[in-house]
Amino acid sequence: MPLAMVTRGKVRILGVEEGTAGLAARLAPLGLLPGAEIEVVRNQASGPLIIAVFGSRMVLGRGMAQQIQVR
């Protein structure tokens, strides 16, 4: 399921949709790699998502979150 659909809680990154290699390259230095566990702190109906990864909080745009597959 896309990260954008997770309302709250911990999930594990499975990967980034095919055809978005540039996005995967941008996410890797942030620790958002396949297998990484992240926590969705806030995801409201509109606006960006707030996630926690490795003790830091980050803001992801909804379009970017839609391309990240999680379990």
N, C-alpha and C positions, 0 to 999 in steps of 0.2 A: 504494500500500500504506500502511497506517497506520504512523505513527512507532513505535507500540508493538511492531511486529513486527521492527524493525531491531535487530540485536544489537550491532553496532559499525560505525563508519565514518562517512563524510561522505555527506549526502543533501541534496537541495534541497526546500524546502517548496513544494507545489503549491497548498495551500489548506486550509481547515477545512470539515468536513462541513456541508452545508446544514442550517438549523434551529438552528445553534449560533452565531448572530451575537454573542451576549454573550461567548462564548469568544474569537471573533476580535477583539473590541474589547479584551479583557484581554491578549491576546498581542501586539497591535500595538506598544504602548509598549516591550515587551521586545525588539523587533527580530525577532519571529517572524512575518514577513510572507511572502506568496507570493513566491517567487524567492530568498529568503534561503537561504544554505548553512549548515548546522549539522552538528555532529559528535556522534554518539552515543558517549559515553564509557563508560557502563555501563548495561546493560539485562539484569538477571537475571530469572529466571522469575517472581518476585513482587517487589513493592515498586516504588518510583518509579524513573524513568529519570534519569540524569545526562547533560545535553547541554552542549556548548560552542557559544557563539554570540558572535561579535565579541570574542573573547578572554576572555569571562566564562563561568563554569559556572553552570548552573541545574538545579534539580530539578523535574521534571514528574510529576504523578500519572499512574498508568497509564490511568485513564479519560480524562483530558485528552489524553494521547498517542495514544489510540485514535481520537480525532476529527481528528487532524492528518494530512493526506495528504501523502506524500513520494514522491520518485523517486530 
